Amino acid sequence: MSCYITRTASYLPGPAVENDEIERFIGSLDGEAATKEKILSMNGIVRRHYAQDHLQQKTHDVYGLGSRAAQQCLSDYKEADSITYLAAGTTYTPLAAPGFASILHHRLQADGYLNYPVEISSHAGICSSAANAMVAAIRSISAGHHRSALCVGAEHASEILKSSVIQPIDDRSEHENLRNSRWFMSIFLRFMLSDGAGAFLLQDRPDSEKLSLRVNWTHSMSFAHEAPLCMKLEGRTALLSQDLSVLSSYLVPLASKFLKIALETQRDSLDSYSKILPHMSSYFFRRKMERVIASHSSNPQNPVPYWTNLATAGNTGSASIYVMLDQFLRQHELLDGDRILLFIPESGQFNFVLVSLTVVLP
């Protein structure tokens, strides 16, 4: 059987927050003002969204963000009661258990959706958690287990990065180069991550009235057996940290290795795609992503083009690929048969996801 993405939606809370307004929503930490401009120039993000008010009180939690995206996805869908599978992924939830999809199911019921039993699948991790939720839903439909599924990615990073909560380890005095300190990485993440959610409706047939995306194949793979831990969220402290030296050493070779394996396994070529949508944590890694894409294009001097909304939507972690695809579809006129490749790398301990799509017009 086949699987199609027939509806997409994204939800970015509150007004867009410009660089000079960040502290109004997530506060400030001692010493970070001296590094702010350098970090912002590195990540290239000019605006983002926070589910926080000016008193650092949350306007939504991660379940509410996911529910809002799902409601937008299903707002004009007349057969919402046909959905029998809910898959959802995120990085941080205020409750360690039950799973994200379980509480999201309850929230959706309270908002008038999915008011009946469904199969659920909760996915945790860093950037690829919601992408793997999507893969699980795709494969379930392709196998004939379900005919309609809802998959959701949501992040509420500001809740653990705001100054009233975060307690970064101050090891600045131990490093000649400040960028090697754990303190710097905490500040880097504070100015890089933001809040948002996205949702996709998956079905076993294309929509008869609007654009659909046929899933050609998916490929998901972990390289944790050959790479050290790079990015982690500590359970007791909710402190999010990353090791830039590990990231710099492993990201490009493992991403390139994964792409090679996936394309060979699927007997596919990057040159068959009109656009690649890669998740990038910041523009600091843009050149690395471009090198990976160019190395797998038949003409490295004229590689397959890619598109990102990072600068204007911010880095919403695992929700990024959902927000990106939704905004891409709304901003571009696509032709029947156009192929799009979703590329989601995760630096937690280096796992990657690819989703190959083809535009199907009614």
FIVEX-974140 format. One record per residue (C-alpha): x, y, z; residue in three letters. Coordinates in steps of 0.1 Angstrom, whole numbers, padded with zeros to 4 digits, always signed. Layout:
! FIVEX-974140
XYZALA ...
END
This chain:
! FIVEX-974140
+0000+0000+0000MET +0010+0036-0004SER +0011+0065+0020CYS +0005+0102+0013TYR +0009+0134+0033ILE -0024+0151+0026THR -0024+0180+0051ARG +0003+0199+0069THR +0001+0226+0095ALA +0025+0245+0118SER +0019+0266+0149TYR +0044+0292+0162LEU +0032+0308+0194PRO +0030+0345+0201GLY +0045+0373+0181PRO +0078+0369+0162ALA +0106+0378+0185VAL +0135+0398+0171GLU +0171+0395+0183ASN +0169+0426+0205ASP +0137+0413+0223GLU +0149+0378+0233ILE +0156+0388+0270GLU +0120+0401+0273ARG +0108+0365+0270PHE +0135+0343+0284ILE +0154+0368+0307GLY +0191+0373+0309SER +0220+0355+0326LEU +0251+0370+0341ASP +0279+0374+0316GLY +0260+0363+0285GLU +0255+0399+0271ALA +0292+0399+0261ALA +0287+0368+0239THR +0252+0374+0226LYS +0261+0392+0193GLU +0288+0366+0185LYS +0264+0337+0191ILE +0236+0354+0171LEU +0260+0360+0142SER +0270+0324+0143MET +0234+0309+0143ASN +0220+0334+0118GLY +0185+0334+0133ILE +0169+0368+0131VAL +0135+0360+0147ARG +0118+0332+0166ARG +0088+0324+0188HIS +0084+0317+0225TYR +0055+0302+0244ALA +0064+0326+0273GLN +0051+0360+0283ASP +0072+0389+0296HIS +0071+0375+0331LEU +0085+0341+0319GLN +0051+0325+0325GLN +0043+0299+0298LYS +0015+0307+0274THR +0013+0270+0263HIS +0030+0238+0273ASP +0044+0213+0248VAL +0011+0194+0248TYR -0008+0226+0240GLY +0015+0235+0212LEU +0011+0201+0197GLY -0027+0202+0200SER -0028+0237+0183ARG -0008+0224+0153ALA -0030+0193+0151ALA -0062+0213+0152GLN -0049+0235+0124GLN -0040+0204+0104CYS -0075+0190+0108LEU -0095+0222+0107SER -0110+0216+0072ASP -0108+0178+0073TYR -0143+0164+0072LYS -0134+0128+0082GLU -0114+0135+0114ALA -0130+0106+0131ASP -0113+0082+0106SER -0079+0088+0122ILE -0069+0056+0141THR -0031+0062+0148TYR -0014+0091+0166LEU +0024+0094+0166ALA +0042+0122+0183ALA +0077+0132+0191GLY +0095+0159+0212THR +0127+0165+0233THR +0113+0178+0265TYR +0080+0172+0284THR +0072+0184+0319PRO +0061+0148+0327LEU +0086+0120+0322ALA +0056+0097+0318ALA +0031+0089+0304PRO +0044+0094+0268GLY +0039+0125+0248PHE +0013+0110+0225ALA -0008+0098+0254SER -0013+0132+0270ILE -0016+0148+0235LEU -0045+0124+0228HIS -0062+0136+0260HIS -0056+0173+0250ARG -0070+0167+0216LEU -0101+0151+0230GLN -0106+0181+0253ALA -0103+0203+0222ASP -0129+0183+0203GLY -0107+0159+0183TYR -0099+0122+0185LEU -0127+0117+0211ASN -0123+0079+0208TYR -0096+0052+0212PRO -0066+0053+0189VAL -0033+0035+0187GLU -0005+0058+0199ILE +0033+0059+0195SER +0054+0083+0216SER +0090+0092+0205HIS +0117+0109+0226ALA +0151+0122+0217GLY +0166+0154+0203ILE +0160+0166+0167CYS +0149+0134+0151SER +0122+0123+0176SER +0093+0137+0157ALA +0108+0126+0124ALA +0109+0091+0137ASN +0073+0095+0148ALA +0065+0104+0112MET +0084+0073+0099VAL +0064+0051+0123ALA +0031+0065+0110ALA +0042+0062+0074ILE +0052+0026+0078ARG +0020+0017+0097SER -0001+0030+0068ILE +0021+0015+0041SER +0018-0019+0058ALA -0020-0016+0058GLY -0024-0014+0096HIS -0041+0020+0094HIS -0057+0041+0067ARG -0053+0075+0083SER -0028+0087+0109ALA -0019+0120+0126LEU +0018+0127+0134CYS +0029+0157+0155VAL +0062+0173+0165GLY +0064+0199+0192ALA +0090+0217+0212GLU +0088+0240+0243HIS +0126+0247+0247ALA +0121+0280+0264SER +0106+0263+0294GLU +0140+0249+0304ILE +0162+0277+0289LEU +0146+0307+0305LYS +0167+0325+0331SER +0143+0317+0360SER +0149+0279+0354VAL +0182+0272+0338ILE +0213+0268+0360GLN +0242+0265+0336PRO +0275+0250+0349ILE +0300+0279+0351ASP +0333+0265+0340ASP +0345+0297+0322ARG +0376+0300+0343SER +0387+0265+0332GLU +0390+0273+0295HIS +0412+0297+0277GLU +0388+0295+0248ASN +0354+0303+0261LEU +0337+0284+0233ARG +0351+0252+0248ASN +0332+0257+0280SER +0299+0240+0290ARG +0287+0275+0301TRP +0291+0288+0265PHE +0272+0259+0251MET +0243+0266+0275SER +0243+0302+0263ILE +0246+0291+0227PHE +0215+0269+0231LEU +0195+0297+0248ARG +0200+0320+0218PHE +0194+0292+0193MET +0163+0272+0203LEU +0127+0283+0202SER +0092+0270+0205ASP +0067+0256+0179GLY +0049+0226+0166ALA +0037+0210+0134GLY +0014+0182+0123ALA +0008+0161+0093PHE -0022+0140+0082LEU -0012+0108+0066LEU -0035+0087+0044GLN -0034+0057+0022ASP -0047+0077-0008ARG -0041+0111-0022PRO -0065+0140-0016ASP -0089+0144-0045SER -0091+0182-0042GLU -0057+0195-0032LYS -0019+0188-0034LEU -0007+0156-0017SER +0028+0142-0012LEU +0034+0106-0019ARG +0060+0089+0003VAL +0084+0071-0019ASN +0106+0057+0009TRP +0119+0064+0044THR +0154+0057+0059HIS +0163+0060+0095SER +0196+0050+0110MET +0217+0054+0142SER +0255+0056+0144PHE +0257+0056+0182ALA +0278+0025+0180HIS +0307+0045+0166GLU +0302+0080+0180ALA +0304+0095+0215PRO +0275+0113+0232LEU +0272+0148+0218CYS +0240+0165+0229MET +0220+0155+0260LYS +0191+0166+0282LEU +0198+0156+0318GLU +0167+0141+0335GLY +0172+0154+0371ARG +0183+0190+0362THR +0167+0194+0327ALA +0200+0209+0317LEU +0205+0208+0279LEU +0241+0207+0267SER +0262+0199+0237GLN +0298+0192+0229ASP +0309+0213+0199LEU +0342+0194+0195SER +0323+0161+0191VAL +0298+0177+0168LEU +0325+0192+0146SER +0343+0158+0143SER +0314+0135+0137TYR +0286+0154+0120LEU +0299+0157+0084VAL +0314+0122+0080PRO +0285+0104+0096LEU +0259+0124+0077ALA +0277+0117+0044SER +0280+0080+0053LYS +0243+0078+0061PHE +0233+0096+0029LEU +0254+0072+0008LYS +0239+0042+0025ILE +0203+0054+0022ALA +0206+0064-0015LEU +0223+0031-0024GLU +0197+0011-0005THR +0168+0029-0021GLN +0185+0030-0055ARG +0180+0067-0057ASP +0200+0098-0065SER +0200+0133-0051LEU +0198+0146-0087ASP +0163+0134-0090SER +0151+0159-0064TYR +0140+0195-0071SER +0146+0205-0035LYS +0161+0193-0003ILE +0147+0204+0030LEU +0174+0199+0057PRO +0170+0205+0094HIS +0199+0227+0104MET +0203+0237+0141SER +0220+0270+0131SER +0237+0286+0101TYR +0270+0279+0119PHE +0266+0244+0103PHE +0254+0256+0069ARG +0287+0251+0051ARG +0289+0216+0065LYS +0254+0207+0053MET +0262+0222+0018GLU +0294+0201+0016ARG +0274+0169+0024VAL +0248+0177-0003ILE +0274+0187-0029ALA +0294+0155-0023SER +0264+0134-0033HIS +0253+0155-0063SER +0265+0145-0097SER +0279+0180-0102ASN +0293+0193-0069PRO +0297+0228-0084GLN +0260+0229-0091ASN +0244+0208-0063PRO +0208+0200-0057VAL +0192+0232-0042PRO +0180+0233-0006TYR +0155+0254+0013TRP +0153+0264+0049THR +0132+0288+0071ASN +0157+0287+0100LEU +0163+0325+0099ALA +0127+0335+0103THR +0111+0306+0121ALA +0140+0298+0144GLY +0152+0263+0154ASN +0122+0245+0168THR +0142+0212+0173GLY +0122+0181+0164SER +0093+0202+0152ALA +0115+0220+0127SER +0109+0196+0098ILE +0072+0198+0102TYR +0072+0236+0103VAL +0096+0237+0074MET +0076+0215+0051LEU +0044+0233+0059ASP +0058+0267+0052GLN +0076+0255+0021PHE +0043+0242+0006LEU +0026+0274+0014ARG +0053+0296-0001GLN +0061+0277-0033HIS +0041+0266-0064GLU +0049+0230-0070LEU +0044+0209-0101LEU +0031+0174-0104ASP +0060+0150-0100GLY +0083+0173-0082ASP +0104+0154-0057ARG +0113+0167-0022ILE +0137+0151+0002LEU +0134+0157+0040LEU +0168+0154+0057PHE +0169+0153+0095ILE +0202+0149+0113PRO +0204+0145+0151GLU +0235+0152+0171SER +0223+0135+0203GLY +0245+0105+0195GLN +0242+0109+0157PHE +0211+0094+0141ASN +0196+0105+0109PHE +0162+0103+0090VAL +0154+0108+0053LEU +0119+0109+0039VAL +0115+0110+0001SER +0083+0126-0013LEU +0067+0132-0047THR +0041+0159-0054VAL +0008+0146-0065VAL -0017+0171-0079LEU -0055+0163-0082PRO 
END
